[in-house]
Amino acid sequence: VAVLDAAGAMLLESPVRPAKACGSEARSVHDISNDLLTSAPAWSEISPDLVAVLAGRLVIAHNADFDRGRLLYSCSVHGVLAPAPAGWRRTLDVLIDPITARLPSLNEAMRIAGAACDDVRHRARG
């Protein structure tokens, strides 16, 4: 989980210990290790900070529909309060190629936006 403000300042960043084992493909895609996951705080430990930092903010995420769904699901499963941001927007919506309708990868989106991009994989900070 990572939350940056509009100027790029880090407001919250933390790995989250999954409720069940994370497969090798997911660990590879996200460039994370078992050691990182097993020592990370649980969702219930992270969620109060996430609720506070997202309160009233517009959340912009590469695939906000997916992220919002996972966030709400995790809060429901763990029985914790879900964040109440002002709204959600997808970077994908403004980056769809008008000719091919192809969606850019996260790395492509960062290059289009002029953001630093050193193979961010699927890390939250990216």
N, CA, C and O atoms as a GROMACS GRO file, in nm:
protein
  504
    1VAL      N    1   0.086  -0.117   0.000
    1VAL     CA    2   0.000   0.000   0.000
    1VAL      C    3   0.089   0.122   0.000
    1VAL      O    4   0.184   0.131   0.078
    2ALA      N    5   0.057   0.217  -0.089
    2ALA     CA    6   0.130   0.344  -0.090
    2ALA      C    7   0.032   0.455  -0.127
    2ALA      O    8  -0.052   0.439  -0.215
    3VAL      N    9   0.045   0.568  -0.059
    3VAL     CA   10  -0.036   0.685  -0.088
    3VAL      C   11   0.058   0.804  -0.097
    3VAL      O   12   0.133   0.833  -0.004
    4LEU      N   13   0.052   0.872  -0.211
    4LEU     CA   14   0.130   0.994  -0.232
    4LEU      C   15   0.034   1.109  -0.253
    4LEU      O   16  -0.077   1.089  -0.302
    5ASP      N   17   0.076   1.230  -0.215
    5ASP     CA   18  -0.010   1.345  -0.243
    5ASP      C   19   0.017   1.394  -0.385
    5ASP      O   20   0.101   1.337  -0.455
    6ALA      N   21  -0.052   1.498  -0.426
    6ALA     CA   22  -0.041   1.548  -0.564
    6ALA      C   23   0.100   1.595  -0.598
    6ALA      O   24   0.138   1.596  -0.716
    7ALA      N   25   0.177   1.634  -0.499
    7ALA     CA   26   0.315   1.679  -0.522
    7ALA      C   27   0.414   1.563  -0.520
    7ALA      O   28   0.533   1.584  -0.543
    8GLY      N   29   0.366   1.443  -0.492
    8GLY     CA   30   0.453   1.326  -0.491
    8GLY      C   31   0.511   1.292  -0.354
    8GLY      O   32   0.593   1.202  -0.343
    9ALA      N   33   0.469   1.363  -0.250
    9ALA     CA   34   0.518   1.333  -0.116
    9ALA      C   35   0.450   1.206  -0.064
    9ALA      O   36   0.329   1.189  -0.078
   10MET      N   37   0.529   1.118  -0.004
   10MET     CA   38   0.477   0.992   0.048
   10MET      C   39   0.398   1.018   0.176
   10MET      O   40   0.451   1.072   0.273
   11LEU      N   41   0.271   0.979   0.175
   11LEU     CA   42   0.186   0.994   0.292
   11LEU      C   43   0.175   0.864   0.371
   11LEU      O   44   0.159   0.866   0.493
   12LEU      N   45   0.183   0.752   0.301
   12LEU     CA   46   0.176   0.620   0.365
   12LEU      C   47   0.237   0.519   0.270
   12LEU      O   48   0.209   0.520   0.150
   13GLU      N   49   0.321   0.432   0.323
   13GLU     CA   50   0.376   0.322   0.244
   13GLU      C   51   0.407   0.206   0.336
   13GLU      O   52   0.478   0.222   0.435
   14SER      N   53   0.355   0.090   0.302
   14SER     CA   54   0.380  -0.028   0.382
   14SER      C   55   0.344  -0.153   0.303
   14SER      O   56   0.244  -0.154   0.232
   15PRO      N   57   0.424  -0.257   0.315
   15PRO     CA   58   0.378  -0.387   0.265
   15PRO      C   59   0.267  -0.434   0.357
   15PRO      O   60   0.254  -0.385   0.469
   16VAL      N   61   0.188  -0.529   0.312
   16VAL     CA   62   0.079  -0.584   0.393
   16VAL      C   63   0.089  -0.736   0.392
   16VAL      O   64   0.100  -0.798   0.286
   17ARG      N   65   0.085  -0.794   0.511
   17ARG     CA   66   0.090  -0.939   0.522
   17ARG      C   67  -0.042  -0.997   0.469
   17ARG      O   68  -0.149  -0.961   0.519
   18PRO      N   69  -0.036  -1.085   0.371
   18PRO     CA   70  -0.158  -1.143   0.316
   18PRO      C   71  -0.223  -1.241   0.414
   18PRO      O   72  -0.156  -1.300   0.498
   19ALA      N   73  -0.354  -1.256   0.401
   19ALA     CA   74  -0.428  -1.348   0.488
   19ALA      C   75  -0.401  -1.494   0.452
   19ALA      O   76  -0.414  -1.582   0.536
   20LYS      N   77  -0.362  -1.517   0.326
   20LYS     CA   78  -0.326  -1.653   0.285
   20LYS      C   79  -0.199  -1.646   0.202
   20LYS      O   80  -0.154  -1.538   0.164
   21ALA      N   81  -0.141  -1.760   0.174
   21ALA     CA   82  -0.014  -1.766   0.102
   21ALA      C   83  -0.022  -1.694  -0.032
   21ALA      O   84  -0.123  -1.698  -0.102
   22CYS      N   85   0.085  -1.629  -0.065
   22CYS     CA   86   0.097  -1.556  -0.191
   22CYS      C   87   0.176  -1.644  -0.288
   22CYS      O   88   0.288  -1.684  -0.258
   23GLY      N   89   0.119  -1.673  -0.403
   23GLY     CA   90   0.182  -1.760  -0.500
   23GLY      C   91   0.308  -1.701  -0.561
   23GLY      O   92   0.330  -1.580  -0.556
   24SER      N   93   0.390  -1.786  -0.618
   24SER     CA   94   0.518  -1.742  -0.674
   24SER      C   95   0.498  -1.645  -0.791
   24SER      O   96   0.578  -1.553  -0.808
   25GLU      N   97   0.393  -1.664  -0.871
   25GLU     CA   98   0.369  -1.573  -0.983
   25GLU      C   99   0.337  -1.432  -0.932
   25GLU      O  100   0.391  -1.333  -0.982
   26ALA      N  101   0.252  -1.423  -0.832
   26ALA     CA  102   0.217  -1.292  -0.774
   26ALA      C  103   0.340  -1.228  -0.710
   26ALA      O  104   0.361  -1.107  -0.725
   27ARG      N  105   0.421  -1.306  -0.640
   27ARG     CA  106   0.543  -1.251  -0.579
   27ARG      C  107   0.637  -1.199  -0.687
   27ARG      O  108   0.701  -1.095  -0.668
   28SER      N  109   0.645  -1.269  -0.798
   28SER     CA  110   0.731  -1.227  -0.908
   28SER      C  111   0.680  -1.098  -0.973
   28SER      O  112   0.757  -1.005  -0.996
   29VAL      N  113   0.550  -1.093  -1.004
   29VAL     CA  114   0.491  -0.975  -1.067
   29VAL      C  115   0.511  -0.851  -0.981
   29VAL      O  116   0.540  -0.743  -1.032
   30HIS      N  117   0.496  -0.868  -0.849
   30HIS     CA  118   0.505  -0.755  -0.758
   30HIS      C  119   0.644  -0.737  -0.700
   30HIS      O  120   0.668  -0.644  -0.622
   31ASP      N  121   0.737  -0.823  -0.738
   31ASP     CA  122   0.875  -0.815  -0.693
   31ASP      C  123   0.885  -0.811  -0.541
   31ASP      O  124   0.949  -0.722  -0.484
   32ILE      N  125   0.820  -0.907  -0.476
   32ILE     CA  126   0.821  -0.915  -0.330
   32ILE      C  127   0.864  -1.054  -0.286
   32ILE      O  128   0.847  -1.151  -0.359
   33SER      N  129   0.919  -1.062  -0.166
   33SER     CA  130   0.966  -1.190  -0.114
   33SER      C  131   0.874  -1.240  -0.003
   33SER      O  132   0.796  -1.164   0.055
   34ASN      N  133   0.885  -1.370   0.026
   34ASN     CA  134   0.811  -1.426   0.138
   34ASN      C  135   0.853  -1.360   0.269
   34ASN      O  136   0.768  -1.336   0.355
   35ASP      N  137   0.982  -1.330   0.284
   35ASP     CA  138   1.030  -1.265   0.406
   35ASP      C  139   0.962  -1.130   0.426
   35ASP      O  140   0.920  -1.097   0.538
   36LEU      N  141   0.950  -1.053   0.320
   36LEU     CA  142   0.884  -0.923   0.330
   36LEU      C  143   0.738  -0.940   0.372
   36LEU      O  144   0.688  -0.866   0.456
   37LEU      N  145   0.670  -1.038   0.313
   37LEU     CA  146   0.529  -1.059   0.342
   37LEU      C  147   0.505  -1.110   0.484
   37LEU      O  148   0.413  -1.064   0.551
   38THR      N  149   0.585  -1.203   0.528
   38THR     CA  150   0.562  -1.260   0.661
   38THR      C  151   0.594  -1.162   0.773
   38THR      O  152   0.540  -1.173   0.882
   39SER      N  153   0.682  -1.067   0.747
   39SER     CA  154   0.717  -0.969   0.851
   39SER      C  155   0.633  -0.841   0.840
   39SER      O  156   0.645  -0.753   0.926
   40ALA      N  157   0.549  -0.830   0.737
   40ALA     CA  158   0.468  -0.709   0.717
   40ALA      C  159   0.351  -0.704   0.815
   40ALA      O  160   0.305  -0.808   0.863
   41PRO      N  161   0.302  -0.584   0.843
   41PRO     CA  162   0.183  -0.572   0.928
   41PRO      C  163   0.059  -0.627   0.856
   41PRO      O  164   0.054  -0.627   0.733
   42ALA      N  165  -0.038  -0.672   0.933
   42ALA     CA  166  -0.165  -0.722   0.878
   42ALA      C  167  -0.250  -0.604   0.831
   42ALA      O  168  -0.227  -0.489   0.870
   43TRP      N  169  -0.350  -0.634   0.747
   43TRP     CA  170  -0.440  -0.530   0.697
   43TRP      C  171  -0.504  -0.451   0.812
   43TRP      O  172  -0.516  -0.329   0.805
   44SER      N  173  -0.545  -0.522   0.916
   44SER     CA  174  -0.611  -0.455   1.029
   44SER      C  175  -0.519  -0.355   1.099
   44SER      O  176  -0.567  -0.262   1.163
   45GLU      N  177  -0.388  -0.374   1.088
   45GLU     CA  178  -0.292  -0.280   1.146
   45GLU      C  179  -0.270  -0.158   1.057
   45GLU      O  180  -0.243  -0.049   1.106
   46ILE      N  181  -0.281  -0.176   0.926
   46ILE     CA  182  -0.259  -0.069   0.828
   46ILE      C  183  -0.384   0.016   0.808
   46ILE      O  184  -0.373   0.137   0.786
   47SER      N  185  -0.500  -0.045   0.816
   47SER     CA  186  -0.624   0.023   0.776
   47SER      C  187  -0.654   0.153   0.851
   47SER      O  188  -0.701   0.246   0.786
   48PRO      N  189  -0.630   0.166   0.981
   48PRO     CA  190  -0.660   0.296   1.045
   48PRO      C  191  -0.580   0.412   0.983
   48PRO      O  192  -0.633   0.522   0.965
   49ASP      N  193  -0.453   0.387   0.950
   49ASP     CA  194  -0.372   0.491   0.886
   49ASP      C  195  -0.423   0.521   0.745
   49ASP      O  196  -0.423   0.637   0.702
   50LEU      N  197  -0.467   0.418   0.674
   50LEU     CA  198  -0.520   0.436   0.539
   50LEU      C  199  -0.650   0.514   0.543
   50LEU      O  200  -0.672   0.603   0.460
   51VAL      N  201  -0.738   0.483   0.638
   51VAL     CA  202  -0.863   0.557   0.655
   51VAL      C  203  -0.832   0.705   0.676
   51VAL      O  204  -0.894   0.792   0.614
   52ALA      N  205  -0.737   0.734   0.763
   52ALA     CA  206  -0.703   0.873   0.795
   52ALA      C  207  -0.645   0.947   0.675
   52ALA      O  208  -0.682   1.061   0.648
   53VAL      N  209  -0.555   0.883   0.603
   53VAL     CA  210  -0.486   0.952   0.494
   53VAL      C  211  -0.574   0.970   0.370
   53VAL      O  212  -0.553   1.064   0.292
   54LEU      N  213  -0.672   0.882   0.350
   54LEU     CA  214  -0.759   0.893   0.233
   54LEU      C  215  -0.885   0.975   0.258
   54LEU      O  216  -0.956   1.009   0.162
   55ALA      N  217  -0.915   1.007   0.381
   55ALA     CA  218  -1.039   1.079   0.415
   55ALA      C  219  -1.053   1.208   0.334
   55ALA      O  220  -0.970   1.298   0.342
   56GLY      N  221  -1.161   1.214   0.255
   56GLY     CA  222  -1.192   1.334   0.178
   56GLY      C  223  -1.104   1.360   0.057
   56GLY      O  224  -1.123   1.461  -0.010
   57ARG      N  225  -1.010   1.272   0.027
   57ARG     CA  226  -0.919   1.294  -0.088
   57ARG      C  227  -0.974   1.226  -0.214
   57ARG      O  228  -1.048   1.128  -0.206
   58LEU      N  229  -0.937   1.280  -0.328
   58LEU     CA  230  -0.961   1.213  -0.455
   58LEU      C  231  -0.848   1.113  -0.474
   58LEU      O  232  -0.731   1.150  -0.472
   59VAL      N  233  -0.883   0.986  -0.493
   59VAL     CA  234  -0.783   0.882  -0.513
   59VAL      C  235  -0.766   0.861  -0.663
   59VAL      O  236  -0.863   0.837  -0.735
   60ILE      N  237  -0.643   0.872  -0.708
   60ILE     CA  238  -0.610   0.846  -0.848
   60ILE      C  239  -0.518   0.725  -0.851
   60ILE      O  240  -0.409   0.728  -0.793
   61ALA      N  241  -0.562   0.620  -0.918
   61ALA     CA  242  -0.485   0.496  -0.924
   61ALA      C  243  -0.488   0.444  -1.067
   61ALA      O  244  -0.581   0.472  -1.142
   62HIS      N  245  -0.386   0.369  -1.104
   62HIS     CA  246  -0.375   0.320  -1.240
   62HIS      C  247  -0.500   0.240  -1.280
   62HIS      O  248  -0.555   0.261  -1.388
   63ASN      N  249  -0.542   0.151  -1.195
   63ASN     CA  250  -0.666   0.075  -1.220
   63ASN      C  251  -0.752   0.087  -1.094
   63ASN      O  252  -0.765  -0.009  -1.018
   64ALA      N  253  -0.809   0.203  -1.074
   64ALA     CA  254  -0.881   0.235  -0.951
   64ALA      C  255  -0.996   0.140  -0.922
   64ALA      O  256  -1.023   0.111  -0.806
   65ASP      N  257  -1.063   0.091  -1.024
   65ASP     CA  258  -1.174  -0.003  -1.002
   65ASP      C  259  -1.125  -0.127  -0.928
   65ASP      O  260  -1.189  -0.174  -0.834
   66PHE      N  261  -1.013  -0.180  -0.972
   66PHE     CA  262  -0.955  -0.298  -0.908
   66PHE      C  263  -0.909  -0.264  -0.766
   66PHE      O  264  -0.941  -0.336  -0.671
   67ASP      N  265  -0.834  -0.155  -0.753
   67ASP     CA  266  -0.781  -0.117  -0.621
   67ASP      C  267  -0.893  -0.090  -0.521
   67ASP      O  268  -0.884  -0.132  -0.406
   68ARG      N  269  -0.996  -0.021  -0.564
   68ARG     CA  270  -1.108   0.009  -0.475
   68ARG      C  271  -1.176  -0.121  -0.431
   68ARG      O  272  -1.211  -0.138  -0.314
   69GLY      N  273  -1.196  -0.212  -0.525
   69GLY     CA  274  -1.257  -0.340  -0.492
   69GLY      C  275  -1.176  -0.421  -0.392
   69GLY      O  276  -1.231  -0.478  -0.298
   70ARG      N  277  -1.044  -0.425  -0.411
   70ARG     CA  278  -0.957  -0.500  -0.318
   70ARG      C  279  -0.957  -0.434  -0.181
   70ARG      O  280  -0.959  -0.503  -0.079
   71LEU      N  281  -0.956  -0.302  -0.178
   71LEU     CA  282  -0.956  -0.229  -0.052
   71LEU      C  283  -1.085  -0.258   0.026
   71LEU      O  284  -1.080  -0.289   0.145
   72LEU      N  285  -1.199  -0.248  -0.041
   72LEU     CA  286  -1.327  -0.273   0.025
   72LEU      C  287  -1.339  -0.419   0.070
   72LEU      O  288  -1.389  -0.446   0.179
   73TYR      N  289  -1.294  -0.510  -0.014
   73TYR     CA  290  -1.296  -0.652   0.022
   73TYR      C  291  -1.210  -0.678   0.146
   73TYR      O  292  -1.253  -0.745   0.239
   74SER      N  293  -1.088  -0.624   0.147
   74SER     CA  294  -0.997  -0.645   0.260
   74SER      C  295  -1.056  -0.589   0.389
   74SER      O  296  -1.046  -0.652   0.494
   75CYS      N  297  -1.116  -0.472   0.382
   75CYS     CA  298  -1.178  -0.413   0.501
   75CYS      C  299  -1.294  -0.499   0.550
   75CYS      O  300  -1.312  -0.518   0.670
   76SER      N  301  -1.372  -0.551   0.458
   76SER     CA  302  -1.485  -0.636   0.493
   76SER      C  303  -1.439  -0.765   0.559
   76SER      O  304  -1.492  -0.804   0.664
   77VAL      N  305  -1.342  -0.831   0.499
   77VAL     CA  306  -1.291  -0.957   0.552
   77VAL      C  307  -1.231  -0.939   0.692
   77VAL      O  308  -1.246  -1.025   0.778
   78HIS      N  309  -1.163  -0.827   0.713
   78HIS     CA  310  -1.097  -0.803   0.841
   78HIS      C  311  -1.186  -0.731   0.941
   78HIS      O  312  -1.146  -0.708   1.055
   79GLY      N  313  -1.307  -0.695   0.899
   79GLY     CA  314  -1.401  -0.631   0.990
   79GLY      C  315  -1.357  -0.493   1.037
   79GLY      O  316  -1.380  -0.456   1.152
   80VAL      N  317  -1.293  -0.418   0.947
   80VAL     CA  318  -1.246  -0.284   0.982
   80VAL      C  319  -1.315  -0.179   0.896
   80VAL      O  320  -1.367  -0.209   0.789
   81LEU      N  321  -1.314  -0.057   0.944
   81LEU     CA  322  -1.372   0.055   0.873
   81LEU      C  323  -1.301   0.076   0.739
   81LEU      O  324  -1.178   0.075   0.732
   82ALA      N  325  -1.378   0.096   0.634
   82ALA     CA  326  -1.321   0.122   0.501
   82ALA      C  327  -1.296   0.272   0.486
   82ALA      O  328  -1.373   0.353   0.538
   83PRO      N  329  -1.191   0.310   0.414
   83PRO     CA  330  -1.167   0.452   0.387
   83PRO      C  331  -1.282   0.516   0.310
   83PRO      O  332  -1.354   0.448   0.237
   84ALA      N  333  -1.299   0.646   0.328
   84ALA     CA  334  -1.406   0.719   0.259
   84ALA      C  335  -1.345   0.837   0.183
   84ALA      O  336  -1.359   0.952   0.224
   85PRO      N  337  -1.278   0.806   0.071
   85PRO     CA  338  -1.222   0.916  -0.008
   85PRO      C  339  -1.333   0.994  -0.079
   85PRO      O  340  -1.447   0.949  -0.086
   86ALA      N  341  -1.298   1.112  -0.130
   86ALA     CA  342  -1.395   1.195  -0.202
   86ALA      C  343  -1.436   1.131  -0.334
   86ALA      O  344  -1.545   1.158  -0.384
   87GLY      N  345  -1.352   1.048  -0.390
   87GLY     CA  346  -1.382   0.981  -0.516
   87GLY      C  347  -1.263   0.903  -0.566
   87GLY      O  348  -1.156   0.904  -0.505
   88TRP      N  349  -1.283   0.835  -0.678
   88TRP     CA  350  -1.180   0.751  -0.739
   88TRP      C  351  -1.170   0.786  -0.887
   88TRP      O  352  -1.272   0.807  -0.953
   89ARG      N  353  -1.048   0.792  -0.940
   89ARG     CA  354  -1.024   0.812  -1.083
   89ARG      C  355  -0.913   0.718  -1.127
   89ARG      O  356  -0.820   0.690  -1.052
   90ARG      N  357  -0.925   0.669  -1.251
   90ARG     CA  358  -0.824   0.579  -1.307
   90ARG      C  359  -0.732   0.655  -1.402
   90ARG      O  360  -0.779   0.731  -1.486
   91THR      N  361  -0.602   0.635  -1.387
   91THR     CA  362  -0.511   0.692  -1.486
   91THR      C  363  -0.537   0.630  -1.622
   91THR      O  364  -0.514   0.692  -1.725
   92LEU      N  365  -0.585   0.506  -1.622
   92LEU     CA  366  -0.616   0.438  -1.748
   92LEU      C  367  -0.715   0.518  -1.833
   92LEU      O  368  -0.705   0.518  -1.955
   93ASP      N  369  -0.810   0.586  -1.769
   93ASP     CA  370  -0.913   0.660  -1.843
   93ASP      C  371  -0.856   0.772  -1.930
   93ASP      O  372  -0.911   0.802  -2.036
   94VAL      N  373  -0.748   0.832  -1.886
   94VAL     CA  374  -0.691   0.943  -1.963
   94VAL      C  375  -0.575   0.899  -2.050
   94VAL      O  376  -0.520   0.980  -2.125
   95LEU      N  377  -0.536   0.773  -2.042
   95LEU     CA  378  -0.420   0.725  -2.116
   95LEU      C  379  -0.452   0.622  -2.223
   95LEU      O  380  -0.360   0.568  -2.286
   96ILE      N  381  -0.579   0.593  -2.245
   96ILE     CA  382  -0.616   0.496  -2.348
   96ILE      C  383  -0.580   0.550  -2.485
   96ILE      O  384  -0.614   0.664  -2.519
   97ASP      N  385  -0.511   0.470  -2.563
   97ASP     CA  386  -0.472   0.510  -2.698
   97ASP      C  387  -0.599   0.530  -2.781
   97ASP      O  388  -0.678   0.436  -2.794
   98PRO      N  389  -0.622   0.650  -2.837
   98PRO     CA  390  -0.747   0.678  -2.909
   98PRO      C  391  -0.764   0.597  -3.038
   98PRO      O  392  -0.876   0.581  -3.085
   99ILE      N  393  -0.656   0.547  -3.094
   99ILE     CA  394  -0.665   0.472  -3.219
   99ILE      C  395  -0.684   0.323  -3.193
   99ILE      O  396  -0.772   0.260  -3.252
  100THR      N  397  -0.602   0.267  -3.106
  100THR     CA  398  -0.606   0.123  -3.082
  100THR      C  399  -0.690   0.084  -2.961
  100THR      O  400  -0.721  -0.034  -2.943
  101ALA      N  401  -0.727   0.179  -2.877
  101ALA     CA  402  -0.799   0.157  -2.752
  101ALA      C  403  -0.718   0.070  -2.656
  101ALA      O  404  -0.773   0.011  -2.562
  102ARG      N  405  -0.587   0.062  -2.681
  102ARG     CA  406  -0.499  -0.017  -2.594
  102ARG      C  407  -0.469   0.059  -2.466
  102ARG      O  408  -0.444   0.179  -2.467
  103LEU      N  409  -0.471  -0.014  -2.355
  103LEU     CA  410  -0.438   0.044  -2.225
  103LEU      C  411  -0.288   0.033  -2.201
  103LEU      O  412  -0.230  -0.071  -2.231
  104PRO      N  413  -0.225   0.137  -2.148
  104PRO     CA  414  -0.081   0.131  -2.123
  104PRO      C  415  -0.050   0.052  -1.997
  104PRO      O  416  -0.132   0.043  -1.906
  105SER      N  417   0.070  -0.004  -1.993
  105SER     CA  418   0.117  -0.067  -1.870
  105SER      C  419   0.148   0.045  -1.770
  105SER      O  420   0.149   0.162  -1.806
  106LEU      N  421   0.173   0.008  -1.646
  106LEU     CA  422   0.208   0.106  -1.545
  106LEU      C  423   0.336   0.181  -1.584
  106LEU      O  424   0.343   0.303  -1.570
  107ASN      N  425   0.436   0.109  -1.634
  107ASN     CA  426   0.560   0.174  -1.676
  107ASN      C  427   0.535   0.272  -1.790
  107ASN      O  428   0.589   0.382  -1.790
  108GLU      N  429   0.453   0.232  -1.889
  108GLU     CA  430   0.420   0.322  -2.000
  108GLU      C  431   0.347   0.446  -1.949
  108GLU      O  432   0.376   0.557  -1.993
  109ALA      N  433   0.254   0.427  -1.858
  109ALA     CA  434   0.178   0.539  -1.802
  109ALA      C  435   0.271   0.638  -1.731
  109ALA      O  436   0.254   0.759  -1.743
  110MET      N  437   0.367   0.585  -1.658
  110MET     CA  438   0.461   0.673  -1.588
  110MET      C  439   0.547   0.750  -1.687
  110MET      O  440   0.576   0.868  -1.666
  111ARG      N  441   0.588   0.685  -1.795
  111ARG     CA  442   0.668   0.756  -1.896
  111ARG      C  443   0.585   0.866  -1.962
  111ARG      O  444   0.636   0.976  -1.983
  112ILE      N  445   0.459   0.838  -1.994
  112ILE     CA  446   0.371   0.937  -2.055
  112ILE      C  447   0.356   1.057  -1.963
  112ILE      O  448   0.354   1.172  -2.009
  113ALA      N  449   0.346   1.031  -1.833
  113ALA     CA  450   0.327   1.137  -1.734
  113ALA      C  451   0.457   1.209  -1.700
  113ALA      O  452   0.455   1.309  -1.628
  114GLY      N  453   0.569   1.159  -1.751
  114GLY     CA  454   0.698   1.221  -1.723
  114GLY      C  455   0.750   1.189  -1.584
  114GLY      O  456   0.833   1.262  -1.530
  115ALA      N  457   0.700   1.080  -1.525
  115ALA     CA  458   0.743   1.040  -1.391
  115ALA      C  459   0.865   0.951  -1.401
  115ALA      O  460   0.885   0.882  -1.500
  116ALA      N  461   0.947   0.954  -1.297
  116ALA     CA  462   1.063   0.865  -1.291
  116ALA      C  463   1.014   0.722  -1.294
  116ALA      O  464   0.917   0.686  -1.228
  117CYS      N  465   1.083   0.639  -1.372
  117CYS     CA  466   1.034   0.502  -1.388
  117CYS      C  467   1.152   0.408  -1.406
  117CYS      O  468   1.209   0.399  -1.515
  118ASP      N  469   1.188   0.338  -1.302
  118ASP     CA  470   1.293   0.238  -1.309
  118ASP      C  471   1.233   0.101  -1.285
  118ASP      O  472   1.256   0.039  -1.181
  119ASP      N  473   1.155   0.054  -1.383
  119ASP     CA  474   1.090  -0.076  -1.374
  119ASP      C  475   1.018  -0.094  -1.241
  119ASP      O  476   1.061  -0.172  -1.157
  120VAL      N  477   0.909  -0.020  -1.223
  120VAL     CA  478   0.835  -0.021  -1.098
  120VAL      C  479   0.759  -0.150  -1.074
  120VAL      O  480   0.703  -0.170  -0.966
  121ARG      N  481   0.757  -0.237  -1.173
  121ARG     CA  482   0.680  -0.361  -1.162
  121ARG      C  483   0.538  -0.325  -1.122
  121ARG      O  484   0.482  -0.228  -1.174
  122HIS      N  485   0.480  -0.399  -1.031
  122HIS     CA  486   0.346  -0.369  -0.981
  122HIS      C  487   0.356  -0.325  -0.835
  122HIS      O  488   0.277  -0.370  -0.752
  123ARG      N  489   0.450  -0.241  -0.803
  123ARG     CA  490   0.466  -0.194  -0.666
  123ARG      C  491   0.373  -0.076  -0.642
  123ARG      O  492   0.348   0.005  -0.733
  124ALA      N  493   0.322  -0.066  -0.522
  124ALA     CA  494   0.225   0.038  -0.487
  124ALA      C  495   0.282   0.178  -0.509
  124ALA      O  496   0.209   0.266  -0.554
  125ARG      N  497   0.408   0.200  -0.480
  125ARG     CA  498   0.468   0.333  -0.496
  125ARG      C  499   0.455   0.380  -0.642
  125ARG      O  500   0.432   0.499  -0.666
  126GLY      N  501   0.471   0.290  -0.737
  126GLY     CA  502   0.458   0.327  -0.878
  126GLY      C  503   0.319   0.377  -0.910
  126GLY      O  504   0.291   0.412  -1.025
   0.00000   0.00000   0.00000
